Amino acid sequence: MNKTMTTLSALLLSATFAVQADAQQPATPNSQGTPSPQQTPMQTPELPKASEFSEKDLEAFADAQQQMGEIQQKYSDKLMANRDKPEEAIKVQRNAQQEMVQAVKESGLELKTYNQIAQLAQYDAEFRARIQEMM
């Protein structure tokens, strides 16, 4: 049970990581001032197919996910201790993000591939179960 919760927590963390990576890309507002199709809330992203990822990719993702869980634990208390100090909390969050990026790179995956796997795992229970078995 604890392993499942850690895995799910790590998947959610990676989804946050994926969203932040997308958010770092420059936005281009449209002329009407309404949200672009990419900004529409609750829109399911265009997902790759599970068959697009090799067994090696999934094993690397599983390894990176385990590292993400460790990073999350490491920085969780620090974030809580600084919840009333936004500037410090931002520094802690940036440090955690840098470690996450490094963990993904060390796993042998490109950030884009990592994010695609994380997004697909959010929406595809069978794919998610396959990854969990590797962890």
C-alpha positions in Angstrom: 0.0 0.0 0.0 2.8 2.4 0.9 4.6 1.6 -2.3 1.5 2.3 -4.3 0.9 5.7 -2.5 4.6 6.6 -3.1 4.3 5.7 -6.8 1.1 7.6 -7.2 2.5 10.6 -5.4 5.6 10.5 -7.6 3.4 10.3 -10.7 1.5 13.4 -9.5 4.7 15.1 -8.8 6.0 14.3 -12.2 2.8 15.6 -13.7 3.4 18.9 -11.9 6.9 18.8 -13.2 5.6 18.3 -16.8 3.2 21.2 -16.4 5.9 23.4 -15.2 8.1 22.5 -18.1 5.2 23.4 -20.5 4.6 26.6 -18.5 8.2 27.7 -19.1 7.6 27.9 -22.8 6.6 31.4 -23.9 2.9 32.0 -24.3 1.5 33.7 -27.3 -1.8 35.5 -26.4 -4.4 35.7 -29.1 -5.9 38.9 -30.3 -9.3 38.4 -28.6 -7.9 38.0 -25.1 -9.6 34.6 -24.7 -7.7 31.5 -23.8 -6.0 29.7 -26.7 -6.9 26.1 -27.2 -3.8 25.1 -25.2 -5.0 27.1 -22.2 -8.6 25.8 -22.1 -9.2 24.2 -18.7 -9.9 20.5 -18.3 -8.8 19.8 -21.9 -7.2 16.3 -22.3 -3.7 16.8 -23.9 -2.8 15.0 -27.0 -1.1 11.9 -25.7 1.4 9.6 -27.3 0.6 5.9 -27.6 2.1 3.5 -25.1 3.7 1.5 -28.0 5.8 4.6 -28.7 8.0 3.9 -25.6 10.5 1.1 -25.4 11.0 -1.1 -22.4 14.3 0.7 -21.8 12.4 4.1 -21.7 9.9 2.8 -19.2 12.6 1.3 -17.0 14.5 4.6 -17.1 11.2 6.4 -16.2 10.6 4.0 -13.3 14.2 4.7 -12.0 13.6 8.5 -12.4 10.3 8.2 -10.6 12.0 6.5 -7.6 14.4 9.4 -7.5 11.5 11.9 -7.7 10.0 10.3 -4.6 13.2 10.7 -2.7 13.6 14.3 -3.9 10.0 15.0 -2.9 10.6 13.6 0.6 13.8 15.6 0.9 12.2 18.9 0.1 8.7 18.4 1.5 9.7 19.5 5.1 11.7 22.4 3.8 8.8 23.7 1.8 6.5 23.3 4.8 9.0 25.1 7.1 9.0 28.0 4.6 5.3 28.2 3.8 5.1 31.7 5.4 8.2 32.9 3.6 7.4 32.9 -0.1 10.9 33.9 -1.3 12.5 31.1 0.6 9.8 28.6 -0.5 10.5 29.6 -4.1 14.2 29.0 -3.6 13.5 25.5 -2.1 11.1 24.7 -5.0 13.7 25.8 -7.5 16.4 23.6 -5.9 13.9 20.7 -5.9 13.2 21.3 -9.6 16.8 21.4 -10.5 17.4 18.1 -8.7 14.4 16.6 -10.6 15.8 17.7 -13.9 19.1 16.2 -13.0 17.5 12.9 -12.0 15.7 12.7 -15.3 18.9 13.4 -17.2 20.8 10.8 -15.2 18.1 8.2 -16.0 19.0 8.6 -19.6 15.7 10.1 -20.7 15.1 13.4 -22.4 12.8 15.7 -20.4 10.3 15.6 -23.3 10.2 11.8 -23.2 9.9 11.8 -19.4 7.0 14.3 -19.6 5.2 12.3 -22.3 5.4 9.1 -20.3 4.2 10.9 -17.1 1.2 12.4 -19.0 0.2 9.1 -20.5 0.5 7.4 -17.1 -2.0 9.9 -15.7 -4.7 9.0 -18.3 -4.0 5.3 -19.0 -4.4 3.0 -16.1 -3.0 0.0 -17.9 0.1 1.9 -18.8 0.4 3.3 -15.3 0.2 -0.3 -13.9 2.9 -1.4 -16.3 5.2 1.3 -14.9 4.3 0.5 -11.3 5.3 -3.1 -11.8 8.8 -1.9 -12.8 9.2 0.1 -9.6 
